[in-house]
């Protein structure tokens, strides 16, 4: 059992949602991306809070996450943005869950399974306009989708695509993707297929161009409080009058405790391979978290945590279940005290974007990598 835990300040999430709502048209639905356990925050408390704030649509990765949401929110719109297997068709239909279709074979398989059940499965067609991942190639979609829409058992009620780089300063590629998406819509409509729900904008795109918001937007990392880079782009380009200006804040803190403190002399070697040796007398704290809990080994001799209201360096190799920190001789921290891995304490803070910088990755990976089985503590 992990001895670290997360705490969620849902008041901050409510503010993030309120500010985003105020920045978009009332006719544009927020499709809150809560896949991968709400980016490590906890899918149940995060989704319940968002529902109470008026969010009606949620995006998940698979049927298992969709069923968790359906149990707690009987009336929510739920979209599976991963690839749903045909074995889950009955569950999707029975629970009013909307999967993506990504290819002719995938659509045909889902339709055939639904038809065999004498039912219809509602779905959104994922169109690859340049992400190079999932979806119908945009050049082929206008010929395929109207044909697939006539299959018994299939109701294509939405179109979507995904930007590869909407938040870059150079948005020419994103504009090209949007143009391709609009071309697919136009050509499908000319062939008699018109869908009521179209969505294209992820977190970066939401803030970069209002014209891309369409019927719905799919914010993820922005609502979790790590949209600073997107906000900066929007503010920088405000003269273009196509951006949305919003600054969200993180609402997750990740914590553990000190299990031992040792006063050690100068020249004391710490942890595997003795990669750190103290330069003077100090107090070394051992904290109850390691790479098995998602605290990256890359932070060895590089990262910082907060103990006693001060940023303390991680020293020595991070081990499977334990990590060592240098408290310094002046610290009054005691064994059993809380240590903040992500979050703030007093005036000191360490957030996932800073950790991501140290690990040469992105905040998404840091947040979704948290592996604590303790129920999130919410306020």
C-alpha positions in Angstrom: 0.0 0.0 0.0 1.3 3.4 -1.0 2.1 5.8 1.8 1.7 8.8 -0.4 -1.6 10.5 -1.1 -3.2 13.2 -3.2 -5.3 16.1 -2.1 -7.6 18.0 -4.4 -8.8 21.6 -3.9 -12.0 21.4 -5.8 -12.7 25.1 -5.2 -9.8 25.8 -7.6 -11.3 23.4 -10.2 -14.6 25.2 -9.9 -12.9 28.5 -10.6 -11.0 27.0 -13.6 -14.3 25.8 -15.0 -16.1 29.1 -14.3 -13.3 31.1 -16.0 -13.3 28.8 -19.0 -17.1 29.0 -19.4 -17.0 32.8 -19.3 -14.4 32.8 -22.1 -16.4 30.7 -24.6 -19.9 31.0 -26.2 -22.7 29.5 -24.1 -23.6 27.3 -27.1 -20.3 25.6 -27.0 -20.2 22.5 -24.8 -17.2 21.7 -22.6 -16.2 18.0 -23.1 -14.0 17.6 -20.0 -11.2 15.1 -20.7 -11.1 12.9 -17.6 -9.3 9.9 -19.2 -6.5 8.1 -17.4 -8.2 8.6 -14.0 -8.6 12.3 -14.7 -4.9 12.8 -15.5 -4.1 11.1 -12.2 -6.4 13.3 -10.1 -9.2 10.8 -9.6 -12.0 10.4 -12.1 -14.8 10.2 -9.6 -14.3 13.4 -7.5 -13.1 15.5 -10.5 -16.1 14.5 -12.7 -18.6 14.9 -9.9 -17.4 18.4 -9.3 -17.5 19.3 -13.0 -21.0 17.9 -13.3 -22.1 20.1 -10.4 -20.6 23.0 -12.2 -22.7 22.4 -15.2 -20.4 20.3 -17.4 -22.5 17.8 -19.3 -20.0 16.0 -21.5 -16.9 13.9 -20.5 -14.2 12.2 -22.5 -12.7 8.9 -21.3 -10.1 6.5 -22.7 -12.0 3.2 -22.6 -15.3 1.4 -21.7 -14.1 0.7 -18.1 -13.7 4.4 -17.4 -17.0 5.1 -19.1 -18.9 2.7 -16.9 -17.4 4.2 -13.8 -18.7 7.6 -14.9 -22.1 6.2 -15.9 -22.6 4.8 -12.4 -22.1 8.1 -10.7 -23.6 10.3 -13.4 -26.7 8.7 -15.1 -27.4 11.7 -17.4 -23.9 12.8 -18.5 -22.7 12.6 -22.1 -19.8 10.2 -22.2 -17.4 9.9 -25.2 -14.8 7.2 -25.5 -11.8 8.8 -27.3 -9.8 5.5 -27.4 -10.6 2.6 -29.6 -13.6 0.6 -28.3 -13.7 -3.1 -29.2 -16.9 -4.6 -30.6 -17.1 -6.8 -27.5 -18.1 -3.6 -25.6 -20.9 -2.6 -28.0 -23.7 -4.0 -25.8 -22.4 -2.2 -22.7 -22.0 1.0 -24.7 -25.6 0.9 -26.1 -27.1 -0.1 -22.7 -25.3 2.8 -20.9 -25.7 5.4 -23.6 -21.9 5.7 -24.2 -20.6 7.2 -27.4 -17.4 5.7 -28.9 -15.2 7.0 -31.6 -15.1 5.1 -34.9 -11.6 5.3 -36.5 -11.7 3.2 -39.7 -14.0 1.5 -42.2 -13.4 -1.9 -40.5 -13.9 -0.5 -37.0 -17.2 1.2 -38.0 -18.4 -2.0 -39.8 -17.6 -4.2 -36.8 -19.4 -2.0 -34.4 -22.4 -1.6 -36.7 -22.7 -5.4 -37.3 -22.6 -6.1 -33.6 -25.2 -3.5 -32.8 -27.4 -4.7 -35.7 -27.2 -8.3 -34.3 -28.6 -6.9 -31.0 -31.4 -5.2 -33.0 -30.0 -1.9 -31.7 -28.2 1.2 -32.8 -24.9 2.5 -31.5 -24.3 6.3 -31.5 -20.7 7.2 -32.4 -18.4 10.1 -33.5 -16.2 9.7 -36.5 -12.5 10.5 -35.7 -10.9 12.1 -38.8 -7.1 12.3 -39.1 -6.4 15.7 -40.5 -2.7 15.6 -39.7 -2.1 14.2 -36.2 -1.0 11.0 -37.8 -2.4 8.8 -35.1 -6.0 7.5 -35.2 -8.8 8.2 -37.6 -10.2 8.2 -41.1 -7.7 9.9 -43.4 -9.2 13.2 -44.3 -8.8 12.6 -48.0 -10.9 9.4 -47.8 -13.4 10.4 -45.2 -15.9 12.2 -47.5 -16.3 9.0 -49.6 -16.4 6.6 -46.7 -18.5 8.3 -44.0 -21.7 8.8 -45.9 -21.6 5.2 -47.0 -20.9 4.0 -43.4 -23.7 6.2 -42.1 -26.2 4.0 -44.0 -25.1 0.8 -42.2 -27.8 -0.7 -40.0 -26.9 -0.4 -36.4 -24.8 2.8 -36.8 -25.6 6.4 -36.0 -22.8 8.8 -36.8 -23.9 11.8 -34.7 -20.5 13.6 -34.5 -17.3 14.5 -36.3 -14.0 15.3 -34.6 -10.3 15.6 -35.1 -7.2 16.3 -33.0 -4.6 19.0 -33.4 -1.0 18.0 -33.5 0.4 21.5 -32.6 -2.3 24.0 -32.0 -0.4 25.8 -29.2 2.7 26.6 -31.3 3.5 30.2 -32.1 3.4 29.2 -35.7 -0.1 27.9 -36.1 0.0 27.4 -39.9 -0.2 23.6 -39.5 -3.2 23.9 -37.1 -5.0 26.1 -39.6 -4.3 23.5 -42.3 -5.8 20.8 -40.1 -8.9 23.0 -39.4 -9.3 23.7 -43.1 -9.1 19.9 -43.9 -11.7 19.2 -41.2 -14.1 21.8 -42.6 -13.6 20.4 -46.1 -14.6 16.9 -44.8 -17.7 18.4 -43.2 -18.7 20.3 -46.3 -18.2 17.3 -48.6 -20.1 15.0 -46.3 -23.0 17.4 -46.1 -23.0 17.6 -49.9 -23.5 13.8 -49.9 -26.3 14.0 -47.4 -24.4 13.3 -44.1 -24.8 16.2 -41.7 -24.0 15.7 -38.1 -25.2 17.8 -35.1 -22.0 17.8 -33.0 -18.5 18.8 -34.2 -15.5 19.3 -32.0 -11.8 20.0 -32.8 -10.3 22.1 -30.0 -8.1 20.6 -27.3 -6.6 22.8 -24.5 -4.1 24.5 -26.7 -6.6 25.2 -29.5 -9.3 26.6 -27.1 -7.1 29.5 -26.3 -5.6 30.1 -29.7 -8.6 30.5 -32.0 -12.3 31.0 -31.1 -13.3 29.9 -34.6 -12.1 26.4 -33.7 -14.5 25.9 -30.8 -17.4 24.7 -32.9 -20.1 22.8 -31.0 -17.8 21.5 -28.3 -14.3 21.8 -27.0 -12.1 19.1 -25.3 -10.0 20.8 -22.6 -7.8 18.6 -20.5 -4.5 19.8 -19.1 -5.8 23.4 -19.1 -8.5 22.6 -16.6 -6.0 20.7 -14.4 -4.1 24.0 -14.1 -1.2 23.6 -16.5 -2.3 25.8 -19.3 0.3 28.6 -18.7 2.0 28.0 -22.0 -1.3 28.3 -23.8 -2.4 31.4 -21.9 0.9 33.0 -22.8 0.2 32.3 -26.5 -3.3 33.7 -26.3 -2.2 36.9 -24.5 0.7 37.4 -26.9 -1.6 37.1 -29.9 -4.5 39.1 -28.4 -4.3 41.7 -31.1 -5.5 39.1 -33.5 -8.8 39.0 -31.7 -9.1 35.3 -32.2 -7.8 34.1 -28.8 -9.2 33.4 -25.4 -7.4 34.7 -22.3 -7.6 32.5 -19.2 -5.2 31.5 -16.5 -6.0 28.3 -14.7 -4.3 26.9 -11.5 -3.4 23.4 -10.4 -5.7 21.8 -7.8 -3.8 18.6 -7.1 -1.2 18.2 -4.3 0.8 15.0 -3.8 2.2 14.3 -0.4 4.1 11.8 1.7 5.8 11.7 5.1 9.3 11.6 6.6 9.9 8.1 8.0 13.5 8.8 9.4 15.8 11.7 10.0 19.5 11.2 10.5 22.2 13.7 11.5 25.2 12.9 9.3 28.7 14.2 9.0 30.5 15.7 6.0 31.6 13.0 3.5 28.5 10.8 4.2 27.5 8.7 1.1 23.8 8.5 0.3 21.9 5.7 -1.4 22.8 3.3 -4.3 26.1 3.9 -6.1 27.0 6.7 -3.6 26.2 9.3 -6.3 25.8 12.0 -3.6 28.2 12.7 -0.7 27.4 15.4 1.9 29.7 18.4 1.8 29.1 19.3 5.4 27.2 18.1 8.5 23.5 18.0 7.7 20.2 16.2 8.4 19.1 13.6 5.8 15.4 12.8 5.7 14.0 9.6 4.2 10.6 10.0 2.7 8.0 7.3 2.1 7.8 7.4 -1.7 9.9 6.0 -4.6 9.7 5.2 -8.3 7.2 2.4 -7.7 4.8 5.2 -6.6 5.5 7.2 -9.7 8.2 9.5 -8.3 10.6 9.4 -11.2 14.2 8.0 -10.7 15.2 10.8 -13.0 14.8 13.2 -10.1 17.7 11.7 -8.3 20.1 14.5 -7.3 18.0 16.9 -9.3 14.5 17.4 -7.9 13.2 19.3 -4.9 10.4 18.6 -2.4 8.9 20.8 0.3 9.5 20.0 4.0 9.0 22.4 6.8 7.9 25.1 4.4 11.3 25.0 2.6 12.4 23.5 -0.8 14.7 20.6 0.0 16.9 18.9 -2.6 16.5 15.2 -3.4 19.9 13.6 -2.8 21.2 10.2 -3.9 19.5 7.7 -6.1 15.7 7.5 -5.7 14.9 3.9 -4.8 11.8 1.8 -5.3 10.0 2.9 -2.2 12.1 5.5 -0.5 13.7 8.8 -1.4 16.3 10.8 0.5 16.3 14.6 0.9 18.7 17.1 2.5 16.8 19.0 5.3 19.8 21.0 6.4 20.8 21.6 10.0 18.4 24.6 10.6 15.3 22.6 9.7 12.9 21.9 12.6 11.1 19.1 10.6 10.4 16.0 12.5 9.8 12.3 11.7 6.2 11.9 10.7 5.9 15.4 9.2 4.2 15.9 5.8 6.4 16.4 2.7 5.0 17.9 -0.5 6.0 16.3 -3.7 3.7 18.4 -5.9 2.0 21.5 -4.5 2.8 24.2 -2.0 3.5 24.6 1.7 4.0 28.0 3.2 5.4 30.2 0.5 7.3 27.4 -1.2 5.9 25.4 -4.1 6.8 22.6 -6.6 4.4 22.0 -9.5 4.2 19.2 -12.1 5.4 21.5 -14.9 8.7 22.2 -12.9 9.1 18.4 -12.2 8.4 17.8 -15.9 11.2 20.2 -16.8 13.7 18.4 -14.6 12.6 15.0 -16.1 12.7 16.4 -19.7 9.1 15.5 -20.2 5.6 17.0 -20.0 3.2 17.6 -17.0 0.8 15.0 -18.4 3.4 12.2 -17.8 4.2 13.4 -14.3 0.5 13.6 -13.3 -0.7 10.4 -14.9 2.4 8.6 -13.4 1.2 9.1 -9.8 0.5 5.6 -8.4 -1.3 6.0 -5.1 -4.2 3.7 -4.2 -5.4 6.0 -1.5 -8.7 7.8 -2.2 -8.1 11.5 -3.0 -8.8 13.9 -0.2 -11.0 16.6 -1.4 -11.7 20.1 -0.1 
